[in-house]
């Protein structure tokens, strides 16, 4: 007997990219045109690392389509007063009226000049979800490209809610915007607050479950026992923001107790360890070639680093001659001076940081720290090799990973440096089993990090640092967060604005610092898939700031706290209603490591609801009404929708003078995509992708690691010694001082060749006391946050099903506090409490747990909604209202950490 | 003989609730009703504390307490071990809901409205109303319609997706595994041979069909 499968007759393939750990392929079951069920795409099980599955967030997509709270027609504000307490009095309008109003504003800006009197772009745009929103906005990037320059620096959490230091330093050192263990081969992972089981998506969860099954040992070091801690071999409850001390002690043990067991071949050949450092802290260089020198043990003399057949000394001091090139035109000529190898400098630098010292800082037993260092070294298997795609490579199955708050703000540099050094000391960087990067966003090309490997004059990975020399430094910021002016590391890619000090853009709206232009408001602000009124810090102030923006256009799914201040609401089609092609596979964010690469289609699986429109239709209409159609089409032909439509191997370019419908545009992109991955041999169109869902080709495993390319090109990692950063920092300091600016001086101190340890907890406490005039002892708790797998990046807070299932995780309920500490304070689970920081106060329910330090409190996710339907009734607080934006707590990368000091008091009994 | 059981590897589970959500989709359960869900447990006191995630649901017991108390014999055991409910016979007395030691049963009297009465039913809720389950006992069926379809069409439950419960299909950690424990060569038999395991409320001698793995032998 054969009957229809109960899993359904009609299944439409599409993808979910609600979080940066995606995209993931899926099927939607459709009955009589109505989407009823999300299912794995088992047809793709063999070619996707997650077996064709999707995580819990994807299952919210059906309610997302049919949610009765959706905005289903364009709206305009009729109350000119803006503010949290003001009813916007939105009224429905036609698409014509909405688009014409926007076009009128754009055309006025184009006519009057795109830059305002302060030098800032008059158009701004903010997008959320760590870049995922791009894969839902159809051809909007092509439209935006016709309006440039655009200020994209009004962040909604970028810099303070991401792995910020890792993004910048990771890219600098080893082309790693995101860092991951080579989990399938790794045997020992030290995870400092990296909540990979909540943030790693389907691939991450699957890879780590497989690793646990085969016996990987993961040590989770964090103040609060997260999901990842739960699934780890051991939880080490460390004091908040003391992670650098722990890592420094690990390095101390390796260097001062186990030096003979380190990977000296790797240190000598792949790093700057043998480079000689002269008295002013810069490399000793050859006077003729200006190349850094190393000491050759064979010939007993200093030679340029790239001299053939040499054996550079790793350790030691030598009396030698040469030149030293410092910042700007600083130059010293040395005769017979004492120089030291960079590695020797490191040994000396790390001497004080014993496990006993770190134990006091971190409140962790020194025996635990030493044991972890030794276990790490044992598992590193220095000397072992493995074959990958026919090439013999080192096998070093150990990795160190860093979580969000560890990576952000002061200490982020120290943690990233120490993490990378721990890999470097045992040769575990970019090799099988070790610490590897996933993707690049600052270096180019973004589609292949291997291809971004370029040799610098000094023998390291070349890096697109923003200039700090007198002639080329961008003295006047071109966007409101001043990313290129203040943060040389952020580069100048399409992502750089979002990686700048995004809170600076918000802070300056209140008052700019000395000798700095008072930031203006954007005349036109586009907002999509982001809600900074909830998701940034000092959200009360941000909300007030947003209310002062004169013309805000929000692409709106439901009403929310940011679009409460909008002038126009535009309802685009949601995930399961719109059409878009996306690049998938290769190595891509978090733990997305594929053996394939190619493209997948997001397509309508059901009739669109109401008068919503496809984002590509909206973009084309805007381009037309703004008289930008030709430029828009040209941008599409260049690849603004993800694929170049014309290369020397194929040509599917669109007629630039004509308006094209949505399907025509994506049909051309589909054909170009297939042609791109087949070298022009195939050209499947939209119909193929609609039926099959994706088109893939192989991605060689060896490209997961940079090692092969690094060896072939003779490139070194600039580690342990940061000569480039030191020089850049000195130059940036001179430029700022020449303008009379001294408010960035503390940040400048971070440009150190070898990062000096600081008391990071005291730094926080001091900043709060100075800025708020409080006695920090009145705020006895550290407040931290933790990633929610059900919600993170998803923009799904108004989905009932997500709320329902997320409540099975106990820590979603409110303020998490150590049970014993609560009892000592006369508090119990379920009590209502007020949480007060030096900035503000909020309220919530107390959740008592054993898995949290007694000196720490935790608030999960980012809730505290007051306008978003459904979510506004959660009654769950967020730390975002409690965390101030302070220059004092901003590090040199422009980032700050999700960390607050608070006190609590009971305001009601448990029900 | 055949007896279908569920195996949950708690060394793999991370509490993501993907199984919970997949079950809700496939079975169109009411808001607040979860035939499959994952509990979030702590054991010990700080700092010696462990946290674990435990998938739960109907244990499809051999000696099912729910069946024992059913006055109409609506709850019955199938030859393949799945405990089922004949909705036509069920009078909704809820004795079984009280008797189940696994808290796996619910009764829902009103149509599904995830956003409440004020907003009515969404289109997909209208499309799969499952009115036969109104005002009677309901619980996990091990997606028995898939099992029946699979066995009728030469598929292997627990291996072929069309013959496997939605929760096991969806589990992103591969922590939920479904299969025939009476077949010594099945996926679940192999896992139970190679792993230390336990069952919930073993002391009640229900003959549970739900096994928890916690480490390899």
Interface residues (C-beta under 8 A of the other chain):
Chain A: X1 X2 X3 X5 X6 X7 X31 X32 X34 X35 X36 X37 X38 X39 X40 X42 X50 X51 X53 X54 X55 X56 X59 X60 X62 X63 X65 X66 X67 X68 X69 X197 X198 X202 X205 X206 X209 X210 X212 X213 X215 X225 X227 X228 X229 X230 X231 X235 X237 X789 X790 X800 X801 X804 X805 X806 X808 X809 X810 X811 X818 X819 X820 X849 X850 X851 X852 X853 X854 X870
Chain B: X9 X11 X12 X13 X14 X15 X16 X17 X18 X20 X21 X22 X24 X25 X26 X28 X31 X32 X34 X37 X38 X39 X40 X42 X44 X45 X46 X47 X49 X50 X51 X52 X53 X114 X115 X119 X120 X122 X123 X124 X125 X127 X128 X143 X145 X146 X149 X152 X153 X161 X162 X166 X169 X170 X171 X172 X173 X174 X175 X216
